[in-house]
Amino acid sequence: MSRAGLGFYKGNGMLVKELTKASCGRPFEHLGWVAGATGELLLRVWLPDAVAVEVQPFDSAMASVPMTCVDKAGLFEASFSQQSSAFHYRLAVQYAKAEQTLIDPYQFRDEAYAGLAEMTHQAANLYRTLGAQLVELQVDGVMVSGVRFAVYAPSAKAVSLIGDFNHWDGRRHPMQRSLCGHWVLFVPGLQAGDKYKYELKDPLGNTLPHKADPVGFYADQYPSFASVVFDHGQYQWQDAAWQASQLNDKLEQPISIYELHFGSWKRHDDGTHLSYREMAESLIPYIKDMGYTHIELMPVSEHPFSGSWGYQPVGMFAATSRFGSPDDFKYFVDQCHLAGIGVILDWVPAHFPSDSHGLARFDGTPLYEYEDPRRGWHPDWNSYIYDFGRDNVRQFLVASALYWLDHFHIDGLRVDAVASMLYWDYSREDGEWVPNIYGGNHNLEAISLLRWFNEEVYKHYPHAMTIAEESTAFAGVSRPTFTGGLGFGFKWNMGWMHDTLQYMKEDPIHRKYHHNEMTFSMVYHYDENFILSLSHDEVVHGKHSMLYKMPGDEWQQAANLRAYMGFMYAHPGKKLNFMGTEFAQSSEWNHDAQLNWWLLEFGKHAGQRALIRDLNHLYRQEPALYEADYQRGGFTWLDHGDSANSIFPMLRRNKAGDEFMLVVCNMTPVPRTDYRLGVPQTGQYQVVLNTDSEYYWGSNVDLGGLQFTAQEDAMHGQPCSIVLNLPPLATVFIKRIGD
């Protein structure tokens, strides 16, 4: 250790006062090795409540040196001659009723700064540098392991590290401020599992509520909400084959997503949650059997209030510890991949809660949020809005996205509440928002952030996908940034969801007046890469379950839902269904209880699940149902105007155009006998799925056979046709099987 940079000692009075009040912002200038007033070399340590201290050099050839107590508050010094060189050391500390040997953090000033020197403007470096990083040092032949802490708080007057290791005493581990506003300290002896927080003084010197680490990797639950040191290097991934298999064009792949809330899919008999590992055992075989290609998890980022469903996160780098450790979550993802199931994660960069241990006024100033409440406070969710124009916020959010893809091998990120980010006047009346520099209502800073986010994700993780929950007609959400788009891979089709559900709620006798609500989506379908989503938002807050949105008696409700599911799988676009819909859960979703699995004892619900299973497997087996989702040749309305009969015949083709699937939906309870359906060519046609089958609790109306011979009688703009009976409230899939 050289003597370069050692601070000059100017007296103890003010120093002790600052240390005692945990307001010393530059401890490296006063603690550890410092220059004495007359040129001697001083070693100064701060150990509140210590009675005696002895310096023990790492070099065993050097003698131990007792230190002098220069202030009873806990300041000790040892003086060395001008010719002495600084050395690394341990401290043998004696307290009134205990003894301790420790390695003084303040001899490692260069090591504390080391992470910042390595940090560049690449967002991924943020989570490799900030937070609690486990470090091993080779010092004078001695291996020193510990944790390097770094937190960004540029306006704080002082920051202290607190935790179990120092009795949560802000006096004991003051951190050093860097020129760029980061606070750093390397603490030898700490290890994975240690709990910690930061004690900050605001610019006026007032003590703020203890803060969790914004880049913390693991967190304790209520009431402490402490951050926990975690070692990301221990888990051994097994999914290399899965990762290699994902470098394909997602637009041309079958994607059927099962959206779920981790805490309420299934629970133990006593009502407690399943762990990440228990969910792997229960959920994965179910998803595989049901034929879904992906699961989408409602946010598992750490969040203090379960009732927020995860959409009020405070830990953008921490998988919630409600269900286990980060490695347990890795195991869950790993097992999904080994079973051939992709994992999409809901990610929330739009807003954050006001909990005192979180990001709100983190250093006593609006470090992460817009200061003006007309921009920085969201009235819908009573939460703060990120200041998307600040470089620290942009780096923080993009780093969070990359972190989940990096450390947890997540396959995709569904970005929540994009519309609220894009518009200053989202959910605001005139006078409640501030226009942009051009006088408009677009948040140009958020638009810029979203573009950068997508560019970074696809640059570093080309196998991944990004999905926007965006409810407006904002142009180019899923178009490349170089064409002026936002760069998302996909966009939820909220318009399709709204229009088609509105149609399905109508009594069938009135549906002929709403026919265009089922066909209108194809007018704009090719503007974006749409996912047809029936999410959790549609089965809460008095909106009813999917089953009870449907009109009619018990049989008609179930038949309507089955027909609608068939229509969804026939319509271009990837698919998403919320948990419970697959077996027609009758009640709204309750995040405090598991799904009503007991309903599967009844034929109506077992039939619905059998249908969704068969739809998923048929969808994955037939390229005509997914390969050309976003190509105009992939879909044709055979007749989009048969409103009088509420019939929707359609033709799906694969990318090459040499395979096709015919689908016809009858959205009335009236069977249609001898219905002539146009087909592209002669040959034998077979019904491959009928939602009215008795296997699905349908009426099993006779279709006139299961195979049909096409005749050269033109119909629906096609040169040939077949004749069949259409069952009531049903969707029928038909495929050509040969000449």
C-alpha positions in Angstrom: 0.0 0.0 0.0 1.5 3.4 -1.0 1.1 6.6 0.9 -0.2 8.5 -2.1 -3.5 10.2 -1.5 -3.4 10.0 2.3 -5.4 12.8 3.8 -3.8 15.4 6.2 -4.9 15.2 9.8 -6.3 18.5 11.1 -7.7 17.6 14.5 -10.3 15.3 16.1 -13.1 17.5 17.4 -15.0 18.1 14.3 -14.3 14.6 13.0 -15.6 12.9 16.1 -18.7 15.0 16.0 -19.4 14.0 12.4 -18.7 10.3 13.1 -20.9 10.3 16.2 -23.8 11.8 14.2 -23.2 9.5 11.2 -22.6 12.6 9.0 -19.1 12.0 7.8 -19.1 12.0 4.0 -15.4 11.4 3.4 -14.2 8.8 5.9 -11.2 7.8 3.7 -9.7 11.3 4.3 -9.8 10.7 8.1 -9.8 6.9 8.8 -7.3 4.2 7.9 -3.8 5.5 6.9 -3.6 9.3 7.1 -0.7 11.8 7.1 0.0 13.3 10.5 0.5 17.0 11.2 4.3 16.8 11.4 4.8 14.3 8.6 4.4 11.1 10.6 2.2 8.3 9.3 -1.0 7.8 11.4 -3.3 4.8 11.5 -6.7 5.9 12.7 -9.8 3.7 13.4 -13.3 4.4 14.5 -14.8 1.8 16.8 -17.6 3.1 18.9 -17.8 1.5 22.4 -14.4 -0.1 22.1 -12.2 -0.1 25.2 -8.8 -1.1 23.6 -7.5 -1.8 20.1 -4.4 -3.5 18.8 -3.1 -3.4 15.2 -2.0 -6.8 13.9 -0.2 -6.6 10.6 -0.9 -9.2 7.9 2.9 -9.6 7.7 3.6 -12.0 10.5 7.2 -10.7 10.8 5.8 -7.4 12.0 4.9 -6.9 15.7 1.5 -6.0 16.9 1.0 -2.4 17.9 -1.4 -1.1 20.6 -3.5 1.9 19.6 -4.2 5.0 21.7 -7.7 6.1 22.5 -7.8 9.7 21.5 -11.5 10.1 22.1 -13.8 8.0 24.3 -16.4 8.1 21.6 -14.3 5.4 19.9 -11.5 7.1 18.0 -8.1 5.3 18.2 -4.7 6.1 16.7 -1.3 4.6 16.3 1.7 6.7 15.1 4.5 5.5 12.8 7.7 7.2 11.8 8.1 9.2 8.6 10.1 6.4 7.1 7.3 3.8 7.7 5.1 2.5 4.9 1.5 1.7 5.1 0.7 -2.0 5.5 -2.5 -4.1 5.7 -3.7 -5.1 9.1 -6.3 -6.7 11.3 -7.7 -5.1 14.5 -8.0 -6.9 17.8 -10.8 -5.0 19.5 -11.8 -5.3 23.2 -15.2 -4.2 24.4 -16.5 -4.1 27.9 -17.9 -7.6 27.7 -16.6 -9.0 24.4 -13.6 -9.3 22.1 -13.5 -9.2 18.3 -10.9 -9.5 15.5 -11.8 -7.7 12.3 -10.2 -6.3 9.1 -10.6 -2.6 9.0 -12.6 -1.5 5.9 -10.9 1.9 5.7 -7.5 0.5 4.6 -9.2 -0.5 1.3 -9.9 2.9 -0.3 -8.7 1.8 -3.8 -10.7 -1.4 -3.6 -13.8 0.4 -2.6 -13.6 2.6 -5.7 -12.5 -0.2 -8.0 -16.1 -1.0 -9.2 -16.8 2.6 -10.2 -13.6 2.7 -12.3 -14.9 -0.3 -14.2 -18.4 1.1 -14.7 -19.0 2.5 -18.2 -22.1 3.9 -19.8 -23.2 0.3 -20.8 -26.3 -0.3 -18.7 -25.4 -3.9 -17.8 -22.4 -2.6 -15.9 -24.7 -0.9 -13.4 -25.8 -4.2 -11.8 -22.3 -5.6 -12.0 -21.0 -2.6 -10.1 -23.6 -1.1 -7.8 -25.4 -2.9 -5.0 -23.6 -5.5 -2.9 -20.9 -7.2 -4.9 -19.0 -10.1 -3.4 -15.2 -9.6 -3.8 -12.1 -11.6 -3.0 -8.7 -9.8 -2.7 -5.2 -11.2 -2.5 -3.5 -8.8 -0.1 0.1 -9.4 1.2 -0.4 -13.1 0.7 -3.7 -13.1 2.6 -7.1 -13.8 0.9 -9.5 -11.2 2.0 -13.2 -11.8 1.1 -16.0 -9.3 1.7 -18.6 -7.2 0.0 -18.2 -4.0 -1.9 -21.1 -1.7 -1.6 -22.0 1.2 -4.0 -25.1 3.3 -4.1 -26.0 6.4 -6.1 -27.2 9.3 -3.9 -25.6 12.5 -5.2 -27.5 14.9 -3.0 -27.0 13.1 0.3 -24.8 14.8 2.8 -23.7 11.4 4.2 -24.5 7.7 3.8 -23.8 4.9 6.2 -24.0 1.2 5.7 -26.1 -0.5 8.3 -27.0 -4.1 9.0 -26.9 -7.0 11.4 -23.2 -6.9 11.3 -23.0 -3.5 13.0 -26.3 -3.6 15.0 -28.0 -1.3 12.5 -25.8 1.5 13.9 -25.2 4.3 11.3 -22.1 5.5 13.2 -20.1 2.4 12.5 -19.7 2.2 8.7 -19.7 5.7 7.0 -19.4 5.4 3.3 -17.2 7.5 1.0 -18.6 9.8 -1.6 -17.2 9.7 -5.1 -17.0 12.7 -7.4 -19.9 11.4 -9.5 -22.3 11.0 -6.5 -21.8 7.3 -5.7 -21.1 6.2 -2.1 -18.8 3.3 -1.7 -17.3 1.0 0.9 -15.6 -2.5 0.9 -16.3 -4.4 4.1 -14.2 -7.5 4.7 -15.8 -10.4 6.3 -19.3 -9.9 5.1 -20.8 -12.7 3.0 -23.9 -13.9 1.2 -26.9 -13.8 3.5 -26.0 -10.7 5.4 -28.8 -8.1 5.7 -28.2 -4.5 5.1 -29.7 -1.1 4.3 -28.4 2.5 3.9 -28.8 5.3 6.3 -28.8 8.6 4.4 -28.6 12.2 5.5 -30.5 14.6 3.2 -28.8 17.8 1.9 -29.7 19.6 5.1 -28.3 16.8 7.3 -31.7 15.3 8.3 -31.8 11.5 8.7 -34.0 9.8 6.1 -35.9 6.6 6.7 -33.6 3.7 6.2 -33.4 2.8 2.5 -33.2 -0.6 0.8 -30.6 -1.0 -1.9 -32.0 0.2 -5.2 -29.8 -2.4 -6.9 -30.3 -5.1 -4.2 -30.4 -8.6 -5.5 -32.4 -10.2 -2.6 -34.7 -8.7 0.0 -36.2 -9.6 3.3 -40.0 -9.4 3.8 -42.0 -7.3 6.2 -41.3 -5.7 8.6 -37.6 -5.2 7.9 -37.6 -5.0 4.0 -33.8 -5.2 4.4 -31.6 -6.0 1.4 -29.7 -9.2 1.5 -26.2 -9.9 0.1 -26.5 -12.5 -2.6 -24.1 -14.6 -4.6 -25.2 -14.9 -8.2 -22.3 -17.1 -9.1 -23.4 -20.3 -7.4 -26.3 -21.6 -9.5 -25.4 -24.0 -12.3 -27.7 -23.6 -15.3 -28.8 -26.7 -17.3 -30.6 -24.9 -20.1 -27.9 -24.4 -22.8 -29.8 -26.5 -25.3 -32.9 -24.4 -24.8 -31.0 -21.1 -25.1 -29.4 -22.3 -28.4 -32.8 -23.4 -29.8 -34.4 -19.9 -29.3 -32.5 -18.1 -32.1 -35.5 -18.1 -34.4 -38.0 -15.6 -35.7 -40.7 -15.3 -33.1 -43.1 -13.9 -35.5 -43.2 -17.2 -37.4 -43.4 -19.4 -34.2 -46.4 -20.7 -32.3 -46.7 -18.6 -29.1 -49.5 -19.6 -26.7 -49.0 -17.9 -23.3 -50.5 -18.9 -20.0 -50.5 -15.8 -17.8 -50.4 -16.5 -14.1 -50.0 -14.9 -10.7 -47.5 -16.9 -8.7 -49.1 -16.6 -5.4 -52.6 -17.7 -6.3 -52.3 -20.4 -9.0 -52.3 -23.1 -6.4 -51.6 -23.2 -2.7 -51.0 -25.6 0.2 -54.0 -26.9 2.1 -53.3 -24.4 4.8 -53.5 -21.5 2.4 -49.7 -20.8 2.3 -47.9 -20.2 -1.0 -46.1 -22.7 -3.0 -42.4 -22.0 -3.2 -40.6 -21.5 -6.5 -39.4 -25.1 -6.4 -42.8 -26.5 -5.5 -44.3 -24.5 -8.4 -41.8 -26.1 -10.7 -43.0 -29.5 -9.6 -46.7 -28.7 -10.0 -47.0 -26.1 -12.7 -44.6 -27.3 -15.3 -46.2 -30.7 -16.0 -49.6 -29.0 -16.2 -48.3 -26.4 -18.7 -46.7 -29.1 -20.8 -49.8 -31.2 -20.8 -52.0 -28.2 -21.7 -49.7 -27.4 -24.7 -48.8 -23.8 -23.8 -45.5 -22.6 -25.3 -44.8 -20.0 -22.7 -45.9 -18.8 -19.2 -46.1 -15.2 -18.4 -45.6 -14.3 -14.7 -47.2 -11.3 -13.2 -44.4 -9.3 -11.6 -42.1 -11.2 -9.3 -39.9 -8.2 -8.7 -39.8 -7.5 -5.0 -42.9 -5.6 -3.8 -44.0 -4.7 -0.3 -47.8 -5.0 -0.8 -49.2 -8.3 -2.1 -52.4 -6.6 -3.0 -50.6 -4.7 -5.8 -50.1 -8.1 -7.6 -46.5 -7.1 -8.0 -47.2 -3.9 -10.0 -45.8 -1.7 -7.3 -42.2 -2.9 -7.2 -39.4 -1.6 -5.0 -36.9 -4.2 -6.0 -36.2 -3.9 -9.7 -33.3 -6.3 -9.4 -34.7 -8.8 -6.8 -37.0 -11.8 -7.3 -39.5 -11.6 -4.4 -38.4 -13.7 -1.4 -42.1 -14.6 -0.7 -41.5 -17.8 -2.6 -37.8 -18.5 -2.0 -34.3 -17.3 -2.9 -33.1 -16.0 -6.3 -31.5 -19.4 -6.9 -34.9 -21.0 -6.3 -36.4 -18.8 -8.9 -33.5 -19.7 -11.3 -34.3 -23.3 -10.7 -37.9 -22.7 -11.6 -36.9 -21.0 -14.9 -34.3 -23.7 -15.6 -36.9 -26.4 -15.2 -39.3 -24.6 -17.5 -36.6 -24.5 -20.1 -35.8 -28.2 -19.7 -39.5 -28.9 -20.3 -39.5 -26.7 -23.5 -41.5 -23.9 -21.9 -40.5 -20.2 -22.3 -40.8 -17.7 -19.4 -42.0 -14.2 -19.9 -41.9 -11.7 -17.0 -44.1 -8.7 -16.4 -41.7 -5.8 -15.9 -42.9 -2.4 -14.5 -40.8 0.6 -15.5 -43.7 3.1 -15.5 -44.0 3.9 -11.8 -42.9 2.9 -8.3 -44.6 3.1 -4.9 -44.1 5.7 -2.2 -42.9 3.2 0.5 -40.3 5.0 2.7 -37.7 2.2 2.2 -37.9 2.5 -1.5 -36.9 5.0 -4.2 -39.1 7.8 -3.2 -37.0 10.9 -2.6 -34.1 8.5 -2.1 -31.4 11.0 -1.1 -33.8 13.7 0.1 -34.4 14.9 -3.4 -36.5 13.5 -6.3 -33.7 11.3 -7.6 -35.8 8.9 -9.5 -39.1 10.7 -9.9 -40.3 13.8 -11.7 -40.4 16.6 -9.1 -43.6 18.3 -10.5 -46.5 16.1 -9.4 -48.2 16.9 -12.7 -45.6 14.7 -14.2 -44.2 12.7 -11.2 -47.3 11.4 -9.5 -49.8 8.9 -11.0 -53.4 9.4 -9.9 -54.5 6.0 -11.0 -52.1 4.0 -8.9 -51.0 6.6 -6.2 -47.4 6.1 -7.2 -44.4 8.0 -8.4 -43.5 8.2 -12.1 -39.9 7.7 -13.1 -38.1 10.8 -14.5 -37.3 9.2 -17.9 -35.1 12.1 -18.9 -32.5 11.6 -16.1 -29.5 9.5 -17.1 -29.4 7.7 -13.8 -33.0 6.6 -14.2 -32.5 5.5 -17.8 -29.4 3.5 -16.8 -31.2 2.0 -13.8 -34.3 0.9 -15.8 -32.5 -0.6 -18.8 -30.0 -2.3 -16.5 -32.9 -3.9 -14.7 -34.3 -5.3 -17.9 -31.0 -6.7 -18.9 -30.4 -8.1 -15.4 -33.5 -10.4 -15.7 -32.4 -11.7 -19.0 -28.8 -12.2 -17.9 -29.1 -13.6 -14.4 -32.4 -15.4 -14.6 -32.4 -16.4 -18.3 -35.9 -14.8 -18.8 -37.1 -15.3 -22.4 -39.2 -12.1 -22.7 -40.3 -9.0 -20.9 -43.9 -7.7 -21.1 -43.7 -4.0 -20.3 -46.6 -2.9 -18.2 -48.6 0.3 -18.7 -46.8 1.6 -21.7 -49.6 4.0 -22.6 -49.2 5.7 -19.2 -45.6 6.3 -20.1 -46.2 7.6 -23.6 -48.7 10.4 -22.8 -48.4 13.3 -20.4 -52.2 13.5 -20.2 -52.8 9.9 -19.5 -55.7 9.8 -16.9 -55.3 13.6 -16.4 -57.7 16.4 -17.1 -56.8 19.8 -18.7 -54.6 21.7 -16.3 -53.3 18.6 -14.6 -50.4 17.9 -17.0 -47.5 19.8 -18.6 -47.0 19.6 -22.4 -43.7 18.7 -23.9 -41.4 21.3 -25.5 -43.5 21.3 -28.7 -46.8 21.8 -26.8 -47.9 18.2 -27.4 -49.0 15.4 -25.0 -46.3 12.8 -25.9 -43.6 12.1 -23.2 -40.6 12.3 -25.5 -38.3 11.2 -22.7 -40.3 8.0 -22.2 -40.4 7.4 -25.9 -36.6 7.7 -26.1 -36.2 5.4 -23.1 -38.4 2.7 -24.6 -36.5 2.8 -27.8 -33.2 2.4 -26.1 -34.6 -0.4 -23.9 -35.6 -2.4 -26.9 -32.4 -1.8 -28.8 -30.4 -2.9 -25.8 -32.5 -6.0 -25.2 -32.3 -7.2 -28.8 -28.6 -6.3 -29.1 -27.5 -8.3 -26.1 -30.3 -11.0 -26.1 -31.5 -11.5 -29.7 -33.4 -14.7 -28.7 -35.6 -12.7 -26.3 -38.8 -10.8 -27.0 -40.3 -7.7 -25.7 -44.1 -7.1 -25.5 -45.9 -3.9 -24.9 -49.1 -3.6 -23.0 -50.2 -0.5 -24.9 -53.9 0.4 -25.1 -53.9 3.3 -27.6 -53.4 3.7 -31.3 -49.8 5.0 -30.9 -48.1 4.2 -34.2 -45.2 1.8 -34.6 -45.1 0.2 -31.1 -43.9 -3.1 -32.6 -41.9 -1.5 -35.4 -38.1 -1.1 -35.5 -36.6 2.0 -34.0 -34.7 2.7 -37.2 -38.1 3.2 -38.9 -39.3 5.5 -36.1 -41.0 2.7 -34.1 -40.6 1.9 -30.4 -38.9 -1.4 -31.2 -41.1 -3.8 -29.3 -41.4 -7.4 -30.7 -45.1 -7.6 -30.0 -48.0 -5.5 -28.8 -51.1 -6.7 -26.9 -54.2 -6.2 -29.0 -56.4 -4.4 -26.5 -58.8 -3.3 -29.2 -59.5 -6.9 -30.3 -60.1 -7.9 -26.7 -62.5 -5.1 -26.1 -64.5 -5.4 -29.3 -64.8 -9.2 -29.4 -65.8 -9.4 -25.7 -68.3 -6.7 -26.3 -69.8 -8.8 -29.1 -69.8 -12.0 -27.0 -71.7 -10.3 -24.2 -74.6 -9.5 -26.5 -77.5 -11.9 -26.6 -77.1 -13.9 -29.8 -80.3 -12.5 -31.2 -78.7 -9.1 -31.2 -75.3 -10.1 -32.5 -76.2 -9.4 -36.1 -76.1 -5.7 -35.3 -72.6 -6.0 -33.9 -71.0 -8.2 -36.5 -68.2 -5.7 -37.3 -66.9 -5.9 -33.8 -65.6 -9.4 -34.6 -64.2 -8.4 -38.0 -62.8 -4.9 -37.4 -59.5 -6.1 -35.9 -58.4 -7.2 -39.3 -58.6 -3.7 -40.6 -55.6 -2.7 -38.5 -54.1 -6.1 -37.7 -51.0 -5.7 -40.0 -50.1 -2.4 -38.4 -48.5 -4.1 -35.5 -47.3 -7.6 -34.3 -50.3 -8.3 -32.1 -50.8 -10.7 -29.3 -54.5 -11.5 -28.6 -54.7 -11.1 -24.9 -57.3 -12.1 -22.4 -55.5 -11.1 -19.3 -56.0 -10.8 -15.6 -57.4 -7.3 -16.0 -60.5 -8.8 -17.7 -61.5 -11.0 -14.7 -61.3 -8.6 -11.7 -63.0 -5.5 -10.3 -66.6 -6.5 -11.2 -65.9 -7.4 -14.8 -66.9 -11.0 -14.1 -65.0 -14.2 -15.1 -64.7 -15.1 -18.7 -67.5 -17.6 -18.3 -69.9 -15.2 -16.7 -69.3 -12.6 -19.4 -71.2 -14.9 -21.7 -75.0 -14.6 -22.1 -77.6 -17.3 -21.8 -78.3 -20.3 -19.6 -75.6 -22.5 -18.2 -75.1 -24.5 -21.4 -75.1 -21.4 -23.6 -72.6 -19.6 -21.4 -70.2 -22.6 -21.7 -70.8 -23.0 -25.4 -70.3 -19.3 -26.0 -66.9 -19.4 -24.2 -65.8 -22.5 -26.2 -66.8 -20.9 -29.5 -65.0 -17.7 -28.5 -61.8 -19.6 -27.6 -62.0 -21.3 -31.0 -62.4 -18.0 -32.7 -59.4 -16.6 -30.8 -57.1 -19.5 -31.9 -58.3 -19.1 -35.5 -57.7 -15.4 -35.6 -54.2 -14.2 -36.6 -51.9 -13.2 -33.7 -50.2 -14.9 -30.9 -52.4 -16.0 -27.9 -52.5 -15.2 -24.2 -55.0 -16.5 -21.6 -55.1 -15.8 -17.9 -55.0 -18.8 -15.5 -58.4 -20.2 -14.7 -59.9 -19.4 -18.2 -58.6 -22.8 -19.4 -61.2 -24.5 -17.2 -63.9 -21.8 -17.2 -63.4 -20.6 -13.6 -66.8 -19.1 -12.6 -65.7 -16.5 -10.0 -63.4 -13.5 -10.6 -59.8 -13.9 -9.8 -58.8 -13.5 -6.1 -55.1 -13.0 -5.5 -55.5 -14.2 -1.9 -56.7 -17.7 -2.8 -55.9 -20.4 -5.2 -57.9 -21.1 -8.4 -61.1 -23.1 -8.0 -59.6 -26.4 -9.0 -62.5 -28.3 -7.5 -64.6 -27.1 -10.5 -62.9 -29.8 -12.6 -65.1 -32.4 -11.0 -67.9 -31.1 -13.3 -68.2 -31.9 -17.0 -68.6 -28.3 -18.0 -65.3 -27.2 -16.6 -63.4 -30.4 -17.5 -64.7 -30.0 -21.0 -63.4 -26.5 -21.3 -59.9 -27.5 -20.1 -59.9 -30.4 -22.6 -60.8 -27.9 -25.4 -58.0 -25.5 -24.5 -55.6 -28.4 -24.3 -56.6 -29.6 -27.8 -56.6 -26.1 -29.2 -53.1 -25.5 -28.0 -51.8 -28.8 -29.5 -53.7 -28.2 -32.7 -52.3 -24.7 -32.9 -48.7 -25.9 -32.4 -49.1 -28.7 -34.9 -50.5 -26.6 -37.8 -48.2 -24.0 -39.3 -51.2 -22.5 -41.1 -52.4 -21.3 -37.7 -49.3 -19.3 -36.7 -46.6 -19.2 -39.3 -48.0 -16.3 -41.4 -49.7 -14.4 -38.5 -48.4 -11.0 -39.7 -48.4 -11.7 -43.5 -51.4 -10.7 -45.5 -51.4 -14.0 -47.3 -51.9 -15.8 -44.0 -55.5 -14.9 -43.5 -58.6 -14.5 -45.5 -62.2 -13.8 -44.5 -64.2 -16.2 -46.7 -67.2 -14.1 -45.8 -67.0 -11.2 -43.4 -70.5 -10.0 -44.0 -72.8 -12.8 -43.0 -74.2 -10.8 -40.1 -77.8 -12.1 -40.6 -76.6 -15.6 -39.5 -73.6 -14.4 -37.3 -71.3 -16.8 -39.1 -67.6 -16.1 -39.5 -65.9 -18.4 -42.1 -62.1 -17.9 -42.5 -59.1 -19.4 -44.2 -55.6 -19.6 -42.6 -52.4 -20.4 -44.7 -48.8 -21.2 -43.8 -45.9 -19.0 -44.9 -45.3 -20.9 -48.1 -49.0 -20.9 -48.9 -49.2 -24.7 -49.5 -51.0 -25.6 -46.3 -54.2 -24.2 -45.1 -56.9 -24.6 -42.4 -60.5 -23.7 -42.7 -62.4 -22.4 -39.7 -66.0 -21.4 -39.4 -67.8 -20.0 -36.3 -71.5 -20.0 -35.7 -72.2 -17.5 -33.0 -75.9 -18.2 -32.6 -77.6 -21.1 -30.8 -79.3 -22.1 -34.1 -77.7 -25.0 -36.0 -77.1 -24.2 -39.7 -77.9 -27.3 -41.8 -76.4 -27.8 -45.3 -74.0 -24.9 -44.9 -71.8 -24.5 -48.0 -68.2 -23.5 -47.2 -65.8 -22.4 -49.9 -62.5 -24.3 -50.0 -59.3 -23.6 -52.1 -59.2 -27.0 -54.0 -60.9 -30.4 -54.5 -60.2 -33.3 -52.3 -61.1 -34.8 -48.9 -61.6 -32.6 -45.9 -61.8 -33.6 -42.3 -63.0 -31.9 -39.1 -60.0 -31.8 -36.8 -61.7 -29.9 -33.9 -65.2 -29.0 -33.1 -65.9 -27.0 -29.9 -69.4 -28.5 -29.8 -68.1 -32.0 -29.3 -69.6 -33.9 -26.4 -66.0 -34.4 -25.3 -66.0 -30.6 -24.5 -69.5 -30.7 -22.9 -71.0 -29.7 -26.2 -74.3 -30.8 -27.8 -72.5 -33.0 -30.3 -74.8 -31.9 -33.2 -74.3 -34.1 -36.3 -72.1 -32.3 -38.8 -73.2 -34.5 -41.6 -70.1 -36.6 -41.2 -66.5 -36.0 -40.1 -65.1 -36.1 -43.7 -66.3 -34.2 -46.7 -65.6 -34.3 -50.4 -65.0 -31.0 -52.0 -67.0 -30.3 -55.2 -66.1 -27.8 -58.0 -68.9 -25.5 -56.9 -67.5 -22.0 -56.3 -68.3 -20.4 -53.0 -66.9 -17.6 -50.8 -64.5 -16.6 -53.6 -63.0 -20.1 -53.7 -63.2 -22.4 -56.7 -64.6 -25.4 -54.6 -66.8 -26.0 -51.7 -68.0 -28.6 -49.1 -71.4 -28.9 -47.4 -71.8 -29.5 -43.7 -74.0 -28.8 -40.7 -72.8 -26.0 -38.4 -73.5 -26.8 -34.7 -74.9 -24.0 -32.4 -72.5 -21.6 -30.7 -69.5 -23.4 -32.0 -66.2 -23.1 -33.9 -65.2 -25.9 -36.3 -61.7 -26.4 -37.7 -61.4 -28.3 -41.0 -58.3 -29.5 -42.8 -57.7 -31.0 -46.3 -56.4 -34.5 -45.8 -55.9 -35.7 -49.3 -57.3 -36.1 -52.8 
